[in-house]
Amino acid sequence: MLYKTLSAAVYGVNANIIEVEVDVSGIKQNEDRFHTVGLPDAAVRESRDRVRAALKNCGYDIPPTDITINLAPADIRKEGSGFDLPMALGILGAYGGLNKKEIPDALFVGELSLDGGLRGVRGALPIALEARSRKVKRLIVPEVNAREAAMVEDVEVYPLKSLIDVIHYINSGNGVPRLQVDREKLLSESQHSYLDFKDVRGQQTAKRALEVACAGGHNILMIGPPGSGKTMLAKRMPTILPPLTFEEALETTRIHSVAGVLDAQAGLVGVRPFRSPHHTISDAGLIGGGAIPRPGEVSLAHNGVLFLDELPEFPRTVLEVMRQPLEDGTVCIARAAMSLSFPARFMLTAAMNPCPCGFHNDSKRECHCTPPMIQRYISKISGPLLDRIDIHIDVPAVNYKEMRSTNEPESSSKILERVIRARGTQLERFSSSKARLYCNAQMSSQNIRKFCTLSADCERLLERAMTQQGLSARAHDRILKVARTIADLDGTAELEPKHIAEAIQYRTLDRTFWA
């Protein structure tokens, strides 16, 4: 007898509906022969042992007959343990253990424990989105995945704890309440952070640079001695970025779900991600990879901040693979079996010491590094990567008076108000643009010429800086983009000399001293 159920497989950040077809023969064998076809991976092939034990421990003995399970379409590789539940239901249905002959309007995912309990799977949110697009009405998932899946409207999500519960739900059709969540309330509750810029004493110049970076979506590099507060400043950047919209939260949650790092209790990523990988990370860990590719750190930082501390300590090959996502906002990973794309639109925030010992130009501690040593250290960061960083800012050590000052530093909420206002100005400016632009950092050369017109005074100031301070030609566009953001923060439509002058100060590594 043949029985069919629906399940889903996750590929990249998307999912495909998979039809699980189970056929059992009426001829008894000396032992049951269990075959799974349709390009299953090792975890799917091992499902037969979990399914057999779960059915037995739930009181269902499987006769020793031929069991053939086909996962269709058969030309797509299947991976993971989420097919355990639909396989078990298909076997029961084929033997007549279910009241319904078919269940075309329900999709089942879940891993089975040996006692028949349901364990969570990766990618519940992409599966729910695919169910909605394919007009599958109901989604039956493990309880731990229910909040995540319930974020998708127009899909009824039913959280269940065990195989027995699923069987009773199918046979009786009642007794299991649909899970419903207040999406906007959940997003609002999750947008809370205990970090605040008012905890940072001193560093007014660095704070201003971070405000400009967040207002325009600019990548930023902080250069300073150990203990000057670079990491402390970077960790507070998400608190002055505009709050996630619900669509952005869903997009971010989808990536975290397929990577297996989503907090099941929250069910939604409500704050902008902050990812800080160690400098020993591999290029696959940063960009993503694997036989069936999974997202890396650049994708986990999508819609948020990727912080690279001790930037020159990262292997050069690792840093170079970031060039495509910094330019395009996506990561394309090609394998023999498939080619997948992951979103990777993030703000790069990096920190480094000014020299190998960390105390070059420090007023209190002596630097023992020679100029060639400093030059070799700085040159570990390639020109193409540096070209994609708009702001370079010095972060000197904080003096005692600043640390012990009784003046209350400005809070993140006040800075955020100015950032949101500047972002609103940019969205209005780019609303008529054919290209989808969200911030000044995404402007092309054509946009720069259109939106960054200079007065005669601005022209003279920029020309003098390019000539006297040894700024590179590639710094020209970066200065204008940053100056446009500074003007937006000031609420002025035209660029003024003070905006250009401030933007020029944010190009530390382009000056003649570092050449």
HULIN-V434040 format. One line per field, one symbol per residue. ss: DSSP state (A for helix, B for strand, O for the rest). A space follows every 50 residues. Layout:
ss->???
This chain:
ss->OBBBBBBBBBBOOBBBBBBBBBBBBBBBOOOOBBBBBOOBOAAAAOAAAA AAAAAAAOOOOOOOBBBBBBBBOOOOOBOOOOOAAAAAAAAAAAOOOOOO OOOOOBBBOOBBOOOOBBBOOOOAAAAAAAAAAOOOOBBBBBAAAAAAAO OOOOOBBBBBOBAAAAAAAAAAOOOOOOBOOOAAAAAAAAOOOOOOAAAO OOOAAAAAAAAAAAAAOOOBBBBOOOOOOAAAAAAOAAAAOOOOOAAAAA AAAAAAAAAOOOOOOOOOOOOOOBBOOOOOOOAAAAABBOOOOBBOAAAA OOOOBBBBOOAAAOOAAAAAOAAAAAAAOBBBBBOOOOBBBBBOOOBBBB BBOOOOOOOOOOOOOOOOOOAAAAAAAAOOOOAAAAOOOOBBBBOOOOOA AAAOOOOOOOOAAAAAAAAAAAAAAAAAAOOOOOOOOOOAAAOOAAAAAA AOOOOAAAAAAAAAAAAAOOOOOOAAAAAAAAAAAAAAAAOOOOOOAAAA AAAAAOBAAAOAAAO
